[in-house]
């Protein structure tokens, strides 16, 4: 079931003639190498497609969360082809290598798999999450002295403007590097080492953003996102971001320091679970607010797979210089929100990690209780 060359624009090389380049009725991309560059929606990936003439149909599978066309280009050192690829459409062409060898190429855009997930609302009255009482905490005062956030939010009136300003400040401190960790997982250490030129993963943005939002007068927490197949996934099984409580909106709001993004739907900022539902069921109306230019499609496609299990620490305070003990519940230090009917994950094979310090809940009211 092929739909041949739907929406195809063929761009010839500078030296091409007016003759149509075809082979067996299909367009031809000329190349002298066995790798061609691929461009997806404005981003070039050098040498991304290795040509294999021995394959019957060498297929590139595309998925896009956006319903619009995916713009795809293929370029060799002398030639190029461009496609506007629609969902559930198939496109074919040939790549002509030296010595008149032809590789049969196929592009197939599949539907993006989305899943509506459900949670309960039963309240566990004994369950509590501990937050700071106010920002007059020795650690936060030290952070404010070294990295003042008050000037960043000066003259900002609404919660959204304040949160976006702190989010933008945090996002600009260093470049993301998923392979390097700070020497200690606290905001001052991370910012000190970032000032020296070091780069850090997503969890570092989550930690710094939490602390700076607290210095801006908000209750905040680091949130860990985990994929549905977190137990067995061979690639990265999760992502780390931040949630902040807004008294103005009377709700928790998700913010991602790595990507400088806050999700909103119809003028209302969303928490992590609401963002998953919006991507699934209200994508066209969903917006990602930011003080910089961001790609809605790219971020949605990145984060969506991780929006299944959600967890936080039950104690969001700073206890280093106090006599307080870390708060736990039922002997557990962390709270994980799991969709109704799903298995509680107990391990992460990729990290050789067991999840034995988690209290599991299906309740949104437990996980998103107003901080006290």
C-alpha positions in Angstrom: 0.0 0.0 0.0 2.2 2.8 -1.3 1.2 6.4 -1.8 3.9 7.5 -4.2 5.5 10.9 -3.9 2.7 12.6 -2.1 3.6 16.3 -1.6 7.1 15.8 -3.2 9.3 18.7 -4.2 12.4 17.7 -6.0 15.3 20.2 -5.8 18.0 19.4 -8.4 21.7 20.1 -7.9 23.2 23.2 -9.4 24.4 21.2 -12.4 21.2 19.3 -13.2 19.4 19.6 -16.5 15.7 20.1 -17.1 15.3 16.4 -17.5 13.5 14.6 -14.7 15.8 12.2 -12.8 14.0 8.9 -12.4 14.7 5.2 -12.1 11.9 2.7 -12.5 9.6 5.7 -12.4 10.9 7.0 -9.1 13.0 10.1 -8.3 16.8 9.6 -8.0 19.3 11.1 -5.5 22.8 11.0 -6.9 25.7 10.3 -4.6 29.2 9.0 -4.7 29.2 8.1 -1.0 27.3 5.5 1.0 26.0 8.0 3.5 23.6 11.0 2.9 22.6 13.8 5.2 19.1 14.0 6.5 17.2 17.1 7.5 14.1 16.8 9.8 12.0 19.9 10.4 15.0 22.3 10.1 17.7 20.1 11.8 20.4 18.5 9.7 21.9 15.2 10.7 25.1 14.6 8.9 25.6 11.2 7.4 22.5 9.9 9.2 21.4 7.5 6.5 23.7 4.7 5.4 22.8 3.4 1.9 22.4 -0.3 1.5 21.7 -1.4 -2.1 21.3 -5.0 -1.0 18.1 -4.2 1.0 14.9 -4.6 -0.9 13.5 -1.4 0.6 15.7 0.5 3.0 13.1 2.2 5.2 13.2 5.4 7.3 10.4 5.3 9.9 9.2 8.7 11.0 6.9 9.6 13.9 5.7 13.1 14.8 3.4 14.1 17.6 2.3 17.1 15.4 -0.4 16.5 12.9 1.2 18.8 10.3 3.6 17.6 7.6 7.1 16.6 8.6 9.6 18.3 6.3 12.3 15.8 5.3 15.3 16.5 3.1 18.1 14.2 1.8 21.4 15.7 0.6 24.5 14.2 -0.9 27.6 16.2 -2.0 25.9 17.0 -5.3 22.2 16.4 -5.1 19.1 16.7 -2.9 15.4 15.7 -2.5 12.8 17.3 -0.3 9.5 15.8 1.0 6.5 17.0 3.0 5.6 13.8 4.8 2.1 13.3 6.1 0.9 10.7 8.7 0.4 7.2 7.4 1.8 8.1 4.0 4.6 6.3 2.2 7.2 7.8 -0.1 9.9 6.1 -2.3 13.0 7.1 -4.2 16.3 5.6 -5.4 19.8 6.7 -4.4 22.2 6.2 -7.2 25.7 5.3 -6.0 28.8 5.1 -8.1 29.1 2.2 -10.6 25.4 2.6 -11.3 24.3 0.9 -8.1 20.8 1.8 -6.9 19.5 1.7 -3.3 15.7 1.6 -3.0 14.7 4.0 -0.3 11.4 4.3 1.5 10.0 6.8 3.9 7.1 5.7 6.2 5.5 8.1 8.7 3.6 6.1 11.3 1.0 7.5 13.7 2.5 8.7 17.0 1.3 6.4 19.8 -0.4 8.3 22.6 -2.0 6.9 25.7 -4.7 8.4 28.0 -3.7 7.4 31.6 -6.0 7.6 34.7 -5.4 8.2 38.3 -7.5 8.1 41.5 -8.4 10.8 44.0 -8.7 8.9 47.3 -6.9 10.9 50.0 -4.5 9.2 52.4 -5.0 11.6 55.4 -1.8 10.3 57.1 0.5 11.1 54.1 2.4 14.3 54.3 5.0 16.0 52.2 7.3 18.4 54.1 8.2 21.7 52.5 10.1 24.7 53.8 8.1 27.0 56.0 9.6 30.2 54.5 12.8 31.2 52.7 14.6 32.2 55.9 16.6 29.0 55.7 20.4 29.2 56.3 21.1 27.3 53.1 18.8 29.5 51.0 20.1 32.7 52.6 23.6 31.6 51.6 22.4 30.8 48.1 20.7 34.2 47.8 23.9 35.9 48.9 26.0 34.1 46.3 23.5 34.0 43.5 20.8 36.6 44.2 17.4 35.9 42.5 15.6 38.9 43.9 16.9 41.3 41.1 15.7 38.8 38.5 12.0 39.0 39.7 12.1 42.7 40.6 9.0 44.5 39.2 7.4 41.1 38.3 3.9 41.1 39.6 2.2 37.8 38.5 3.3 34.4 39.5 3.7 33.4 35.9 6.1 36.3 35.2 8.2 35.5 38.3 8.4 31.8 37.6 9.3 32.3 34.0 12.0 34.8 35.0 13.6 32.3 37.5 13.2 29.5 35.0 15.0 31.5 32.3 17.8 32.5 34.7 18.4 28.9 35.6 18.2 27.6 32.1 21.0 30.0 31.0 23.6 29.0 33.7 25.2 26.1 31.7 24.8 23.9 28.7 23.3 20.5 29.1 25.6 17.5 29.3 24.1 14.2 30.3 27.4 12.5 30.9 28.8 14.7 33.7 27.6 15.1 37.3 28.4 17.9 39.8 30.5 16.9 42.8 27.5 17.5 45.1 23.8 17.6 44.3 22.9 21.0 45.7 22.3 24.4 44.0 25.4 26.3 45.3 27.8 23.5 44.3 26.2 23.2 40.9 26.2 26.9 40.3 29.8 27.3 41.5 31.0 24.5 39.2 28.9 25.8 36.3 30.6 29.2 36.7 33.9 27.3 36.2 32.6 26.1 32.8 31.2 22.7 33.7 28.1 21.3 32.1 25.5 19.0 33.8 22.5 16.8 33.2 18.7 17.5 33.6 18.7 16.8 37.4 21.1 19.7 38.0 18.6 22.1 36.4 15.8 20.6 38.6 17.8 21.1 41.8 18.9 24.7 41.1 15.5 25.8 39.8 13.8 24.4 43.0 16.0 26.3 45.3 15.9 29.6 43.3 12.1 29.4 43.1 12.1 29.0 46.9 14.2 32.1 47.2 11.7 33.9 45.0 9.0 33.1 47.6 7.5 29.8 46.2 7.1 26.3 47.6 8.8 24.0 45.1 10.0 20.5 44.5 12.2 18.4 42.2 10.1 16.0 40.2 11.4 12.8 38.5 9.6 11.5 35.4 9.8 7.9 34.4 8.8 6.0 31.3 6.1 3.2 31.3 8.8 0.6 30.7 11.3 2.2 33.2 12.1 -1.3 34.6 13.5 -2.7 31.3 14.2 0.2 29.0 17.7 0.1 27.5 17.8 3.8 26.6 17.3 6.6 29.1 14.4 5.7 31.3 13.6 9.1 32.8 13.9 12.9 33.0 14.1 15.4 35.9 12.3 18.7 36.2 10.7 21.0 38.8 7.2 21.8 40.0 6.3 25.0 41.8 3.2 25.9 43.8 1.3 29.0 42.7 -1.1 30.6 45.3 -2.4 32.8 42.4 -3.6 29.7 40.5 -4.0 27.5 43.6 -2.1 24.6 41.9 1.2 23.0 41.1 3.0 24.1 37.9 5.5 22.1 35.9 8.7 23.8 34.7 11.7 22.3 32.9 14.9 24.1 33.5 16.9 22.2 30.9 14.5 23.3 28.1 13.3 26.6 29.6 9.6 25.6 29.3 6.3 25.9 31.2 3.2 24.1 29.7 -0.1 26.1 29.5 -3.5 25.2 28.3 -6.2 27.9 27.8 -4.2 30.3 29.9 -3.7 28.0 32.8 -0.3 26.6 33.7 -0.1 22.8 34.0 1.5 20.3 36.3 3.3 17.2 34.9 0.2 14.9 34.8 -1.9 17.6 33.2 0.8 18.2 30.6 0.6 14.5 29.7 -3.1 14.7 29.3 -2.9 17.9 27.2 -0.3 16.4 24.8 -2.5 13.3 24.5 -5.9 15.0 24.1 -5.5 18.7 23.5 -2.2 19.1 21.7 -3.4 21.8 19.3 -4.4 24.1 22.2 -1.3 23.3 24.3 1.4 26.0 24.6 4.9 26.0 26.0 5.6 29.4 27.6 9.2 30.5 27.6 11.3 33.7 27.6 13.3 32.2 24.7 12.3 30.6 21.4 11.3 26.9 21.9 9.9 24.1 19.7 6.6 22.8 20.9 6.9 19.7 18.7 10.4 18.8 19.7 9.8 19.2 23.4 6.5 17.3 23.4 8.2 14.4 21.5 11.1 14.4 24.0 9.1 14.5 27.2 6.0 12.6 26.4 7.6 9.1 26.8 8.6 10.0 30.3 5.2 11.2 31.5 4.0 8.0 33.0 5.4 7.5 36.5 6.1 10.6 38.6 8.0 10.8 41.9 9.2 13.2 44.5 11.0 13.2 47.8 8.7 13.2 50.8 11.0 15.8 52.4 11.7 18.9 50.4 13.4 20.8 53.3 17.1 21.6 53.9 18.2 19.7 57.0 22.0 19.9 57.0 22.3 22.3 59.8 19.3 21.3 61.9 18.4 18.6 64.4 15.4 17.6 62.3 15.3 14.1 60.9 14.4 13.3 57.2 10.7 12.9 57.0 9.4 9.5 55.8 6.1 7.8 55.5 5.6 4.0 56.1 9.4 3.8 56.3 9.8 5.3 52.8 11.5 8.5 51.7 9.9 9.0 48.3 6.4 9.2 46.9 5.7 7.7 43.4 2.4 8.4 41.5 1.5 5.4 39.4 -1.5 5.2 36.9 -4.5 3.2 38.1 -4.2 -0.4 37.1 -0.4 -0.2 36.4 2.3 -2.2 38.1 4.4 -0.4 40.7 8.0 -0.3 39.2 10.5 -1.8 41.5 13.8 -1.5 39.6 15.6 0.3 36.8 17.7 -2.2 35.0 19.7 0.4 33.0 21.1 1.9 36.2 21.2 -1.4 38.1 19.0 0.3 40.6 16.2 -1.1 42.9 13.3 1.2 43.8 12.8 0.0 47.4 12.4 3.4 49.1 9.2 4.4 47.4 5.7 4.7 48.8 3.3 4.2 45.8 0.0 6.0 45.3 -2.6 6.3 42.5 -4.1 9.4 44.0 -3.6 12.8 42.4 -4.9 14.4 45.6 -2.0 12.7 47.5 0.6 13.7 45.0 -0.7 17.2 44.3 -1.8 18.2 47.8 -1.4 21.9 48.6 1.8 22.4 50.5 1.5 23.4 54.1 
